[in-house]
Amino acid sequence: GNLSVLAPPTSPAPGDLVTLYIRTADKSGVPLNQITPLVTSVEGGGTVLRVTPRFGVDGLYGATVRASDRPNQFMVFRVDAGGLVQEVTISTSAGSP
């Protein structure tokens, strides 16, 4: 199978809501709609709010996460789709002075 996180967000402001776009496919590249990815916060204080299919695009899901409220904080999220696992690291921006 194939699992990818498409263009993860870069430097969200502390506390911002951001979306991780996740694509699932079988070994030949055919989108998989029957496996909703499980997204968990592993490190850094980010919070996963929901994972939903993106209608109109087979095999594409959006995970809405809230960034840590701490500036310059590295957050690690783990995406698991039927045993395919990928970790994504995002860092919050310096925030407002």
C-alpha positions in Angstrom: 0.0 0.0 0.0 0.9 3.7 -0.2 0.4 6.4 2.4 1.4 10.0 2.0 0.9 13.3 3.7 0.6 16.0 1.0 2.3 19.3 1.6 2.1 19.4 5.4 1.6 22.9 6.8 4.7 24.9 7.7 5.0 27.2 10.7 1.4 27.6 11.8 0.9 30.2 14.5 0.6 28.8 18.0 -3.0 27.5 18.6 -3.9 27.6 14.9 -6.1 25.0 13.3 -4.4 23.3 10.4 -5.3 20.5 8.0 -3.0 17.5 7.2 -4.1 16.1 3.8 -3.6 12.3 3.7 -3.7 10.1 0.6 -4.1 6.3 0.8 -3.7 4.0 -2.1 -3.0 0.3 -2.8 0.3 -0.9 -4.2 -0.7 -0.1 -7.8 -1.8 3.4 -6.9 -5.6 2.9 -6.8 -7.1 5.1 -4.0 -8.3 3.3 -0.9 -11.6 4.6 0.5 -12.3 1.9 3.0 -9.4 2.7 5.4 -9.9 5.9 7.3 -6.4 6.9 8.7 -5.9 7.1 12.4 -4.0 10.3 13.3 -2.5 10.7 16.8 -0.4 13.4 18.5 2.9 11.7 19.5 4.9 14.7 20.8 4.8 18.5 21.2 1.3 19.2 22.4 -0.7 19.3 19.1 -4.3 18.0 19.3 -6.1 15.9 16.6 -9.7 17.1 16.4 -11.1 15.0 13.5 -10.2 13.0 10.4 -12.7 13.2 7.5 -12.9 12.1 3.9 -12.5 14.8 1.3 -15.5 14.3 -0.9 -14.9 14.2 -4.6 -11.4 12.8 -4.2 -11.0 9.1 -3.7 -8.5 8.1 -1.0 -8.0 11.6 0.3 -8.6 12.6 3.9 -8.2 15.7 5.9 -7.0 15.6 9.5 -7.9 18.8 11.4 -5.3 19.5 14.1 -4.8 22.3 16.6 -1.2 23.4 16.8 0.5 23.7 20.2 -0.1 27.0 21.9 3.7 27.3 22.5 5.8 29.2 20.0 8.7 27.4 18.2 7.3 24.0 19.3 8.0 20.9 17.3 4.9 18.6 17.1 4.9 15.1 15.8 1.8 13.4 14.4 1.5 9.7 13.5 -0.7 8.7 10.7 -1.7 5.0 10.5 -3.8 3.6 7.7 -4.3 -0.1 7.9 -0.8 -0.7 9.2 1.0 1.8 6.9 2.5 4.4 9.3 4.1 7.8 8.6 5.1 10.5 11.1 4.8 14.1 10.3 6.7 16.9 12.1 5.4 20.5 12.1 6.8 23.4 14.0 4.8 26.4 15.2 6.0 29.9 14.4 7.5 32.3 16.8 4.1 33.8 17.3 3.3 37.4 18.1 5.7 39.4 20.4 
